[in-house]
Amino acid sequence: MLGIAVFFIAFCFIPYDSMAVTLREGLKIVTSSGRDVQISGEEEYMAAARVSIAGAALMPGIDVYANQTWLRYQPEAKFSPFGPVPMSEKDYLTYGFRLRQLIYDFGKTSSLVRSARLTLKSKKLNTERVRNLAAVKFITAYFNLLESRKLLNVAEQQVRRLGEHLSDTKAMYKEGLITKNNLLQAEVMLSDAKQKRIDAENFFQLRGSVINSMLRKPLNEPVDIQEVDRRPFTDSGLEEAWKLAEGQRPELREMETAIMAIEAELESIRVDFFPQIYLSGGYEYQENRYMVHENNWSISAGASLNLFSGGATKAKMRQKEARLITLKEKRGKLLDMIRLETKKAYLGLKAAMHKIKVTEKAIDQANENLRLQRLRYKEGVGTATDVTDAVTLLTLAGTNYWNSVYQSRKAEARLLYSVGEDLVAAYCN
């Protein structure tokens, strides 16, 4: 019973800070609460407010006013031969309201509303881009951490193998089979391997801090991660990948939407040469005992036209036209950059997959080579250098293998990103 109680108490105090973070969980965090995502979300909110501002011109404008007037002289009119006649109070109160409704402005307001809606759509596409960018950065960092853990394991295996070699060397030295130089060489090689193991541990810790930063956790919090079994389908040719990228990349769709928004703004500026037709009316009360009706209702229809603005309208048109040309050129440049990015990811994935096959065979060969060299060394046929070289080759083969494995996983994610796939859906569904 005492043993069970001790076990239960120990179990209750096991720390849970280093619970495993899966790729799915991390992606959901960085794409929903990441700093860049939140900034883009606020910009989207501001763009939505601009739609309301642009559409407000289609709604009636209502002004309410009230004022008290004090005059030095009472207003009077000459009315001969009876002398001046009072027309108004010397001090009087006035209040009322005015209503103005735009009737027709030749599409100016509707163009501004369309431009604002297109800008909002552009901001939503930008948020989509930012989310996907945050996702690919997290996926890359996640695989970097997994790779670092594997490389740390490779470094630990090197320390273990060289430790075994040192034990063999000490035994052979005691028996007088080898010189002290061989013993010193084995000790130096083990010391060097331990230093490299420390470097690998530091690299692993640093990459863990990168994950914590992305998840908005304390940088020094322990990180435990899981291997990723899911491999999204990316078996497509380069031409097909280019077509997918051109149709799916949010950057291109964002640029196209921005071009349409500028075209709508340009149309709204062109109609500045046409009048605005409006209807206005209201109610006013003015305190004046000399008037038959102190309060009155009014309604009027009219048109307004700016005949001259100092060339500002034409200058605005030239500005928007230049902006339009710039955006179209930028779209072409962006398309080329996306194609290059896609090709780089495609070739990187193909190269990494080929390297995996090569390095798998190299590991088997290096293991067999180490076994034979240790056997030859124990029998006095081989040298200590042969063994340490074999350990180094096996370590190199293991390093190259895990580099290739995680290079392929990262290239896979970059290829999915470059063609515009939703990475959260690709890795979480």
C-alpha positions, 0 to 999 in steps of 0.5 A: 500500500505504501508503494502505491501511495508513493507512486500516486503522489509522484504521478500527481506531481508530474509536470505537464508543461512539456505536453506534446504540441502537434502540428495541427494544434500549432497551425490552428494557433498561429493562423488564428492568434498570430501577430501578423494575422491579427494585424491583417484582421484589423486592416480588414475591419478598417476596410469594412468601415470604409465601405460604410463610409462610402455608402453613407453618401446614398443615405439622407443627411440630417442636420439639427440646429438651434441658436440664440441671436442678440442684435445691437439694433432691432431690424426695421424697414422704412415705410414712409410716411409712417416711419420705420416698421419693426421686422424682427425681434432684437433678440430671438431664438432659432431652431430647426432641421435640414435634410438633404438627399442625393438623387443622382450623381452619374455613378460617382457614389456607386463607383466609390462603394464598389471600390471600397468593397473591392478593397475589402475583398483585397484585404480579406485575400491579404488575410488569407495570404498572411494566414498561409504564410504564417502556416508555412513558417510554422510548418518549416519551424516544426520540421526544423525542430524535428530535424534537430531532435533527430540530429541530436540523436545522431550526435548522441549515437556518435558519442556512444559509439566513440565511447565503446571504441574508447573502452575497447582501446583501453582494454587493448592498451592494458593488454599491451596490444596498442600504443598510448597514442591510440588511446589518446586519439580515442579520448580526443575523438570522444571529447570532440563528439561530446562538444558536437553533442552540446552544439546539437543540444543548443541548436535543438533548444534554440529551435524550440524557442522559435516554436514557442515564439510563434505560439506566443509562449515563454521562450524557455518553456520546454517543447515536446513535439510529435512526428507528422505522419500525414503527407499531403498529395503533391505528385503533380508536374511543374506546368500543372503546379504553375496553373494551380499557382496562377489560379489559387495564389491569394497574392495574385487575386489580391492584386487583380482585386486592387486593379479593379478597385483603382478602376472603380476609383478612376470612374468615380473621378471622371464623373466629377465633370457632371453635376450632382442632383439633390433634394433638400428640405426641412423645418425652421422656427424663428422667434418673431412676433412680427411674422405671421408664421414663426415656423415654416416647412421647406422643400427644394430640388437642385443641382451642383456642379464644380466648374473649376478646381484648378486642374485637380480632377485631371491630376487625380485621373492621371494619378490613378491611371499611373497607379493602374499601369503600375499595378498591372506591371507589378502583377506580371512581375509577381506572377514570374516570382511565384512561378520561380518560387514554385519551380524552386520548391518543386525541384527542391522536393524532387532532389530531396526525395532522390537524396533520401533513397541515396542516403538510406543505402549509405546508412546501411553501408556505413553501419556494415563498414563500422561493424567490420572495422571494429572487428578488424581493430579488435583482431589487431588487423585494423587501426584506430583511425579506421574505426574513428573514420567509420564512426565519422562516416556513419554519423555523416550518413545519418546526418545526411539522411535526416537532412534529406528527410526533413528537407523533403517535408519542408519542400513539400510544404513550400510547394503547397504554399507556392501553388496557393493551397490552404495549408491548414486544410492540407495538414489538418483535415 
